[in-house]
Amino acid sequence: MNFDLKSMDLARAAREKCDLLVVLLPEGFAPGEDALGSLAAQALRAKDVQTQPGKSLHLYQVPGVAARRVVLAGVGKADARAVRQALAALAPVLRQGAPRHAVVCFAGPAPGEAVEAAVRGMTHASYVYTATKSKPEARTLARVVLGVPDAPALAGAVERAAAVAQGVELAREWGNRPANHATPTLLAQAAKALAKHKGITCKALGPAEVERLGMHAFLAVAQGSAEPLRFIELRYNGAPRAQAPVVLVGKGITFDTGGISIKPAAEMDEMKFDMCGAASVLGVFRALAELQPPINVVGLIPACENMPDGRSVKPGDVVRSMSGQTIEILNTDAEGRLVLCDALSYAQRFKPAAIIDIATLTGACVIALGGVHSGLFASDDALAADLQAAGQASDDLCWRMPLDEDYAEGLKTNFADVANVAGRPAGAVTAAKFLQRFAGTQPWAHLDIAGTAWKGGAAKGATGRPVGLLVHYLLARSGAGAEAPAPAPARRARKAAAAAKP
């Protein structure tokens, strides 16, 4: 999807030839003398539309308006969340009405975060999954024009948002694919495809190489599956080699039956989403490929299936991790922490500036935070604050959870250095305490995305979170965030926007 940015008021919006014109109406909307503004004012007075986010009025072939269809949509205070809610409500129009060319016009102030939300919102609302359908319904929306009061000032925001949107879409696509179409081998192929982009390299290790590294916790999870594991290493080099990288570790369980501690049958199909942490790492690297920020990033993905088999690891088995610590596996359904602990140990070789792992780790985090905030655990206050700020800036929220040492008491065992579970109380916290043992001394954070990585029910599907949060964090760390000079593509976009200004 292509995004164009134009300086535009409602009078100019009315002259734009397109299939769909979306007018975003804020609180306190002040209409001008133009036909479109007068129409919106009349609709508001008659209460046919409200400025509350999610409320809209759909019109067809409005006199004096070049667009075939017009939607007046409320955006409240016109902040990022309100814009996202307004455009999410238009998903049926974007998918069923088959517009090819749309214009989204802000009928009031357009702060950068709201414009970014408009880009992400249009991309998200028009996304269609097609990979395994015999008669795929292709996305028809190919071009979106964003109408704002001052286009040159917002070119960088659109550039960032479009890159994040590409990353989110890649994460959603791989998260949505069924397990037989997203095996560890296929996931490795997707990672290698990213290496065609400037600055990105990739390698994937197989079972023999992983065994030589001593990753026996990872191997234990994979040993019950006929699908061979893959340990994927992505690198983005945007800064001098001497700069310590940020390491992202994504849980890549491409299907999770629970192993011998098998899950209930109901909704087990959703365990194809257990690799959404890995998918988010792929998505981040896709965005980095577009933005080319001056930072070094490493992505690590331990990918395998967790299956019940005669060779499967059993409750009570003890394995030795790459770190040398022994682990008693009391529950084989707590497998994510087993693959992550070896990946965290591997991450130490990069002498990283920070490590962030991303995992659909615990149902306990879903109970604690639902689908609004991802759970954030961090050993470093500055890292935690930066991630929370990135979540606010991207409208991809996280909430910091405790890491008190008292929570580690339940992980003690008579038969190994540590157990992989500690009972039901504070399950998300004790899982994070397990991972902390393997994270080293540098700043480390763990994002539990079990509640935010996908939705169930009628809206079933991957969300692409927390790609937005992670990209904003990396851009801020690199100095290429909203307040920094825009990358070269954004500067070119600003020149183009300036040329289009009336």
Residue, then its C-alpha position, 0 to 999 in steps of 0.5 A: m500500500n502506498f501512502d501520500l501526504k498532502s496539505m489539505d483542508l476540507a475544500r481541497a478534500a472535496r475536490e480529491k477524486c477517490d473511491l472513499l473519502v474519510v473525514l476525521l471530525p475532532e471535538g470542537f470541530a469548526p466548519g468553514e464555508d466549504a460544502l464538505g464542512s457545512l455538511a459535517a456541521q449539519a450532520l453534527r447538529a442533527k446528531d446524525v454523527q458524533t465526534q466520539p471515536g467509533k461513531s460515523l456517518h456513511l454517505y454516497q455521491v455527495p453533491g459537490v464532492a468528487a469522492r464516490r463515498v464519504v465517511l464522516a468519522g469522529v475522532g474525539k481528541a484526535d489523539a493516536r488511540a482515538v484515530r485508531q479506534a475510528l479507523a478500526a470501526l471502518a474495517p468492514v468498509l475497507r474490506q467489503g467496499a473494495p476501494r482502491h484509492a482512499v483519502v483520509c483528511f483531518a478536519g482539525p489539528a493533526p499531531g504526529e502520533a495521530v497521523e502515524a496512527a492513521v497510517r497504521g489504522m488504514t493498514h490494519a483495517s484493510y489487511v486480508y489473510t490469504a495464504t491458505k485460501s483456495k480463492p483468496e480475497a485480495r486487498t484492493l486498497a492500493r493508495v491512501v492520501l493523508g490530508v493534513p494542515d501541514a504536510p512538510a512537518l509530518a513527512g517523517a511521521v508518515e515514513r516511520a508509520a509506513a515502515v512500522a505498518q510493513g513490519v506489523e503486517l509481516a508479523r501478522e501474516w506469519g502469526n496467522r499461518p497454520a502450523n503446517h504452513a509455518t514450520p521452523t524450517l519455513l520460519a527460517q526461510a522467511a528470516k533469510a528472505l529479509a537478508k536481501h535488504k541492505g544491512i541485514t544478514c541471517k543464518a539458521l542453525g539446525p539440531a546438530e549445531v544447536e547440540r554442539l552449542g549445549m542448548h539442551a533445554f531447547l533440544a528437550v522441547a523439540q525432541g518430541s516433534a518430527e519437524p527439525l528445530r531451527f535457531i535463527e540469527l538475524r543481524y541489522n548493522g546500521a552503526p559502527r561495529a564497535q557499537a554494542p547491539v540491542v538483542l531481541v529474542g523471540k519465542g518461536i514455538t510454531f505449535d504448542t500442544g503442551g507436550i506430555s502435559i498436554k493442553p485441553a482440546a478446546e481452542m488448542d488451534e490458537m497455539k499456532f500463535d505461540m510463535c508470535g514473539a518470533a514473528s514480531v522479531l521478523g516484523v521489527f527487522r522488516a521495519l529496520a530495513e525500510l528506515q535504516p536507523p543508525i543502530n545495531v540489532v541482533g534478532l534471535i529466534p529459537a523455533c520448534e514444535n512442542m509435541p507429545d511423542g515417545r521421545s518427548v521430554k517427560p515431567g520430572d526430567v532434568v536437562r542442562s542448559m547452555s549456561g550450565q545450569t540444570i533444570e527440572i522440567l515439572n511441566t512440559d507445557a512451560e516450554g517457552r522459558l526452556v527455549l528462551c533460556d538457551a537463547l538468552s545465554y547465546a545472546q551474551r556472546f554479542k556483549p549487548a547493550a540490552i536484551i529484550d525477549i518477547a514471548t507468548l509466555t503465560g496465561a497468567c499474564v492474560i488474567a492479569l492484564g487482558g489484551v490491553h497491555s503487554g506484561l513488562f518485566a525489567s532488570d533495569d529501570a531506565l530500560a523499563a522507562d524507555l520501553q514504556a515510553a515507546g509503548q505510549a508513543s506507538d499506542d502499543l502499551c505495556w505495563r511494568m510488573p514486579l521482579d522481587e527476589d521473593y518470587a523465585e522461592g517457588l522455583k527451588t527444587n531438590f533435584a536440579d538448580v532450578a525448576n521450570v514452574a513454581g505453581r499457579p500464584a503469580g505465574a507470569v512473575t515466576a516465569a520472568k524470574f526463571l528467565q532472569r537467571f539466564a539474562g546476564t548482567q546487562p539491562w534485560a527486559h521480558l515482554d509477555i505478549a500472551g494477551t496482546a499478540w492475538k485475538g480470539g473469537a470472531a476477530k481471531g487473528a494475530t495483532g502484530r504487537p509489539v512490533g510498534l513498541l519495539v521499533h519506536y524503542l530502537l528509533a529512540r535509542s538510535g536518535a532517529g525518533a520523532e525528534a531526530p532528523a528524518p532519514a533520507p527517504a523521509r527528507r525526500a518525502r518532506k520535499a515532495a509534500a512541500a511541493a504539493k502544499p497549496 
